[in-house]
Each structure stands twice: as structure tokens, then as C-alpha cells.
Amino acid sequence: MIFRTAEEAKKHIDQSTLNGDSFELHIADDFTFAGQPDLMGAGMAVVLDGILVQGFEPDGFDQHDGYRVYRYKPME
């Protein structure tokens, strides 16, 4: 699933139990936060906060046509 809003992605993270060696989030290039383009990254910061709470940290990303795949790994 490609998330188009910070609210969708945050809800998904909050309703999931993150475990394992890694996980990925697919985030649209036209990602929004509070109905506006997320030009400053505030929406991704809200999503990342939910990920950090579950003990995972960023592990890079790959750009694809129209979206990015963000990778996360357990904190060391």
C-alpha cells in the first residue's frame, strides 16, 4: 500500500505491532499532512515518532516512480 497522507500512515503504524528484522513504508511523492503538501517533512516526522516509539529506526530509502520505499530496522 502506498500512503498518500501522514494521517493514513500514522494510523497504520499505531494499529500495527512492529517486529522482525525490518519493515518498509511506501510513501507517495505527493504525500500530505493536514490536507497540505508535506514540503517541510512535518508529516513524516509524526509518522517517524510512532515508529521510534516501537523501537525501530530509519534504515534508508529507495526512490521509485511516484513514491519512496522507506526502510526501518530495530534500534541497536
C-alpha positions, -999 to +999 in steps of 0.1 A: +000+000+000+013+035-009+004+060+018-007+094+005-013+112+038+006+114+071-027+106+089-031+073+070+005+062+076+004+072+113-029+052+118-013+022+101+017+024+124-004+029+155-025-001+147+005-024+139+029-042+161+063-037+145+086-067+149+112-087+129+144-076+113+130-048+092+099-033+077+091-008+049+066+020+043+057+031+008+052+069+008+038+088-022+058+117-037+026+138-033+024+130+005+002+154+025-002+164+062-033+181+074-045+184+038-015+203+026+017+191+007+043+179+033+070+201+019+088+206+053+085+169+064+063+175+094+040+147+084+069+123+081+082+134+115+048+125+130+050+091+113+086+086+124+077+094+160+052+065+160+079+042+146+106+053+171+082+045+200+080+009+188+118+006+188+126+010+151+149+035+134+154+046+098+175+024+075+175+043+042+150+046+013+148+039-024+131+062-049+106+047-073+083+061-099+059+083-078+068+070-043+096+062-020+102+030+000+114+039+034+132+010+053+133+007+091+153-016+114+152-024+151+172+001+172+206-010+182 
